[in-house]
């Protein structure tokens, strides 16, 4: 599955980030807790530089809690402030507020009365708008499942001690690691065409077959898992009645249904990125 797209608004966002970083004291980097490594953009890491950084593992309700705790430990040991969040339900948001207050206190000692200005950054569809809505207690930014739905930029004051800048999601122009592309497609962070749905679905079938075959079999009532991963998608299509003319399975639709149910947590809570203490891009 390839990911050749690089919309013009992504290039504009990179320029905006460079400009606005000059006005910011800190960065709130949202990552998907199911893919903490893959959802961390190396371009963003270079742009952020030495700014204070809070890594927010969002959608934690969909991730393996044991893996999330391990990722929290590894990221903390790497020197980051870390918060585990479910922005939809509001869980963990208070921890982010506490971390911001800590930064605000540190800044007030140097610049009395000056608020901490922070950027909210993340790749598409990690929940930036939902997170900000929770932080401010009202809907101030568009929200939705479509990757990259946020547009423009706006400063949002949080109490007296902090201002947040929401920016569009940023995705690197060429994802060279195929596994990263598959993982982002599996969690819904990237738009994929029809062949991409089948490729991402097949990859995820293989991952689940190795890591949790029972969840796949139980959810879709499959008696066994063939080695041919596309055949598994066909079996899912047969179970759900996703048929074309002549009784053939609409495999793209079957893959879409499978991915959607995985993304919503109906197969269980999973973390696709294995916690490993060997990354230079945290």
C-alpha positions as CSV (number, residue, x, y, z in Angstrom):
1,X,0.0,0.0,0.0
2,X,1.5,3.3,-1.0
3,X,0.8,6.8,0.4
4,X,1.9,9.3,-2.3
5,X,-0.4,12.1,-1.3
6,X,1.0,15.4,0.1
7,X,-1.8,18.0,0.1
8,X,-0.8,21.6,-0.3
9,X,-2.3,22.4,3.1
10,X,0.3,20.1,4.7
11,X,3.1,22.2,3.2
12,X,1.4,25.4,4.4
13,X,1.1,23.8,7.9
14,X,4.8,23.2,8.1
15,X,5.4,26.8,7.3
16,X,2.9,27.9,9.9
17,X,4.5,25.7,12.5
18,X,7.9,27.2,11.8
19,X,6.5,30.7,12.2
20,X,4.4,30.1,15.3
21,X,7.1,28.1,17.1
22,X,8.8,31.5,17.5
23,X,5.8,32.6,19.6
24,X,5.5,29.4,21.6
25,X,7.0,28.1,24.8
26,X,5.8,24.5,24.6
27,X,4.4,21.9,22.3
28,X,1.6,19.5,23.0
29,X,2.2,16.5,20.7
30,X,-0.8,14.3,20.3
31,X,-0.1,10.7,19.4
32,X,-2.3,7.7,18.9
33,X,-1.8,5.4,21.9
34,X,-2.2,2.4,19.6
35,X,0.8,3.5,17.5
36,X,2.9,5.8,19.7
37,X,6.0,5.4,17.5
38,X,4.4,5.5,14.1
39,X,2.2,8.5,14.9
40,X,5.2,10.6,16.0
41,X,6.3,12.5,12.9
42,X,10.1,12.8,12.5
43,X,9.6,16.2,10.7
44,X,7.8,17.5,13.8
45,X,10.6,16.3,16.0
46,X,13.1,18.3,14.1
47,X,10.8,21.4,14.0
48,X,10.1,21.3,17.7
49,X,13.8,21.2,18.7
50,X,14.4,22.1,22.3
51,X,10.9,23.5,23.1
52,X,9.2,22.1,26.2
53,X,7.2,19.1,25.0
54,X,4.3,17.2,26.4
55,X,3.6,13.9,24.7
56,X,-0.1,13.0,24.9
57,X,-1.1,9.4,24.2
58,X,-4.6,9.9,23.0
59,X,-7.3,7.2,22.3
60,X,-5.9,5.3,25.2
61,X,-9.3,3.6,25.6
62,X,-8.5,1.7,22.4
63,X,-5.0,0.7,23.2
64,X,-3.6,-2.2,25.2
65,X,-3.3,-0.7,28.8
66,X,-0.2,-2.7,29.6
67,X,1.6,-1.5,26.5
68,X,0.4,2.1,27.2
69,X,2.0,1.9,30.7
70,X,5.2,0.7,29.2
71,X,5.2,3.5,26.5
72,X,4.5,6.0,29.3
73,X,7.6,4.7,31.2
74,X,9.8,4.7,28.1
75,X,8.8,8.2,27.0
76,X,9.2,9.6,30.5
77,X,12.7,8.0,30.8
78,X,13.5,9.7,27.5
79,X,12.9,13.1,29.1
80,X,9.3,13.9,28.0
81,X,6.4,15.0,30.1
82,X,3.7,12.4,29.3
83,X,-0.1,12.2,29.7
84,X,-2.4,9.3,28.8
85,X,-5.7,10.6,27.5
86,X,-9.1,9.6,26.2
87,X,-10.2,13.0,24.7
88,X,-13.7,11.8,23.8
89,X,-14.5,10.9,27.4
90,X,-12.2,13.5,28.9
91,X,-10.2,11.0,30.9
92,X,-6.6,12.1,31.6
93,X,-7.2,15.7,30.4
94,X,-6.7,17.0,33.9
95,X,-3.2,15.5,33.9
96,X,-2.3,17.6,30.9
97,X,-3.7,20.7,32.7
98,X,-1.4,19.9,35.7
99,X,1.6,19.6,33.4
100,X,0.8,22.9,31.7
101,X,0.4,24.6,35.1
102,X,3.9,23.3,36.0
103,X,5.2,25.0,32.8
104,X,3.2,28.1,33.5
105,X,4.7,28.4,37.0
106,X,8.2,28.0,35.6
107,X,7.6,30.7,33.0
108,X,6.0,33.1,35.5
109,X,9.2,33.1,37.5
110,X,11.0,34.5,34.5
111,X,8.2,36.5,33.0
112,X,5.6,37.5,35.6
113,X,2.1,37.6,34.2
114,X,3.0,36.1,30.9
115,X,1.0,33.0,29.9
116,X,2.6,29.8,28.5
117,X,1.8,29.6,24.8
118,X,1.6,26.1,23.6
119,X,1.1,24.5,20.2
120,X,-1.1,21.4,19.7
121,X,0.5,19.2,17.1
122,X,-0.1,15.8,15.7
123,X,-0.6,13.8,12.5
124,X,-4.1,13.7,11.0
125,X,-6.9,12.0,13.0
126,X,-5.2,11.7,16.4
127,X,-7.9,13.7,18.0
128,X,-6.5,17.2,18.2
129,X,-9.8,19.0,18.0
130,X,-11.6,16.7,20.4
131,X,-8.7,17.2,22.8
132,X,-8.9,21.0,22.6
133,X,-12.6,20.9,23.1
134,X,-12.1,19.0,26.3
135,X,-9.4,21.4,27.5
136,X,-11.6,24.5,27.0
137,X,-14.9,22.8,27.9
138,X,-16.8,23.8,24.7
139,X,-16.7,23.2,21.0
140,X,-14.2,25.6,19.5
141,X,-12.8,23.6,16.6
142,X,-14.3,21.3,14.0
143,X,-14.2,17.7,14.9
144,X,-14.6,14.6,12.7
145,X,-13.1,11.2,11.7
146,X,-11.8,12.3,8.3
147,X,-8.0,12.7,8.5
148,X,-7.0,16.4,8.2
149,X,-10.4,17.9,8.9
150,X,-8.9,20.7,11.0
151,X,-8.2,23.8,9.0
152,X,-6.6,27.2,9.7
153,X,-5.2,28.3,13.1
154,X,-6.5,29.8,16.2
155,X,-5.2,30.8,19.7
156,X,-7.4,29.6,22.6
157,X,-7.0,30.9,26.1
158,X,-7.1,28.3,28.8
159,X,-7.7,30.1,32.1
160,X,-5.2,32.8,33.0
161,X,-2.0,30.8,32.6
162,X,-2.0,29.2,29.2
163,X,-2.9,29.7,25.5
164,X,-3.2,26.9,23.0
165,X,-2.7,27.2,19.3
166,X,-4.5,24.5,17.2
167,X,-2.8,23.6,13.9
168,X,-3.7,21.3,11.1
169,X,-2.3,17.8,11.4
170,X,1.0,17.2,9.7
171,X,2.1,14.1,7.9
172,X,5.5,13.6,6.3
173,X,5.4,13.8,2.5
174,X,6.8,10.3,1.9
175,X,6.3,7.5,4.4
176,X,9.2,5.2,3.4
177,X,8.6,2.5,6.0
178,X,5.8,0.3,4.6
179,X,4.9,-1.0,8.0
180,X,4.3,2.5,9.3
181,X,2.0,3.1,6.3
182,X,0.0,-0.1,7.2
183,X,-0.2,0.8,10.8
184,X,-1.5,4.3,10.2
185,X,-4.0,2.9,7.7
186,X,-5.1,0.3,10.2
187,X,-5.9,2.8,12.9
188,X,-7.5,5.3,10.4
189,X,-4.9,8.0,10.5
190,X,-4.5,8.1,6.7
191,X,-6.9,8.0,3.8
192,X,-6.6,4.9,1.7
193,X,-8.0,4.0,-1.7
194,X,-9.8,0.7,-2.5
195,X,-6.6,-1.3,-3.1
196,X,-5.2,0.3,0.1
197,X,-8.1,-0.9,2.1
198,X,-7.4,-4.5,1.1
199,X,-3.7,-4.1,1.7
200,X,-4.2,-2.5,5.2
201,X,-6.8,-5.1,6.0
202,X,-4.6,-8.0,5.0
203,X,-1.7,-6.6,7.0
204,X,-4.0,-6.2,10.1
205,X,-5.3,-9.8,9.6
206,X,-1.8,-11.1,9.7
207,X,-0.9,-9.0,12.8
208,X,-4.0,-10.3,14.7
209,X,-3.4,-13.8,13.5
210,X,0.0,-13.7,15.2
211,X,-1.0,-11.7,18.3
212,X,-4.7,-12.3,19.0
213,X,-6.3,-14.8,16.6
214,X,-9.1,-15.5,19.0
215,X,-10.3,-11.9,18.8
216,X,-10.6,-12.1,15.1
217,X,-12.3,-15.5,15.0
218,X,-14.8,-14.6,17.8
219,X,-15.8,-11.2,16.4
220,X,-16.6,-12.5,12.9
221,X,-17.5,-16.1,13.8
222,X,-14.6,-17.6,11.8
223,X,-14.0,-21.4,12.4
224,X,-10.3,-21.0,11.4
225,X,-7.8,-18.5,9.9
226,X,-6.4,-19.5,6.5
227,X,-2.8,-18.5,5.6
228,X,-4.1,-16.5,2.7
229,X,-5.0,-13.2,4.5
230,X,-7.3,-12.0,1.6
231,X,-9.2,-15.2,2.0
232,X,-9.8,-14.2,5.7
233,X,-11.3,-10.9,4.4
234,X,-13.5,-12.8,2.0
235,X,-14.7,-15.0,4.9
236,X,-15.6,-11.8,6.8
237,X,-17.4,-10.5,3.7
238,X,-19.4,-13.8,3.5
239,X,-20.3,-13.6,7.1
240,X,-21.6,-10.0,6.7
241,X,-23.3,-10.6,3.4
242,X,-21.1,-8.2,1.5
243,X,-21.6,-9.7,-1.9
244,X,-21.4,-8.5,-5.5
245,X,-23.1,-9.9,-8.5
246,X,-22.7,-13.6,-9.0
247,X,-22.2,-14.1,-5.3
248,X,-18.6,-12.8,-5.2
249,X,-17.5,-11.1,-2.1
250,X,-16.9,-7.3,-2.2
251,X,-13.4,-7.6,-0.6
252,X,-12.8,-3.9,-0.4
253,X,-16.0,-3.4,1.5
254,X,-15.2,-6.4,3.7
255,X,-11.8,-4.8,4.4
256,X,-13.5,-1.5,5.2
257,X,-15.9,-3.1,7.7
258,X,-13.0,-5.1,9.3
259,X,-10.9,-2.0,9.7
260,X,-13.8,0.1,11.0
261,X,-14.6,-2.4,13.7
262,X,-11.0,-2.7,14.7
263,X,-10.7,1.1,14.9
264,X,-13.8,1.4,17.1
265,X,-12.4,-1.2,19.5
266,X,-14.9,-3.9,18.8
267,X,-12.2,-6.5,18.4
268,X,-10.5,-5.4,21.7
269,X,-7.8,-3.1,22.8
270,X,-4.5,-3.4,20.9
271,X,-1.2,-1.5,20.5
272,X,0.4,-2.1,17.1
273,X,3.7,-0.5,18.0
274,X,5.7,-2.7,20.3
275,X,7.3,-0.8,23.1
276,X,11.1,-0.6,22.4
277,X,13.7,1.7,24.0
278,X,15.7,2.2,20.9
279,X,14.2,5.2,19.1
280,X,15.9,8.5,18.3
281,X,12.6,10.1,17.2
282,X,10.7,10.2,20.4
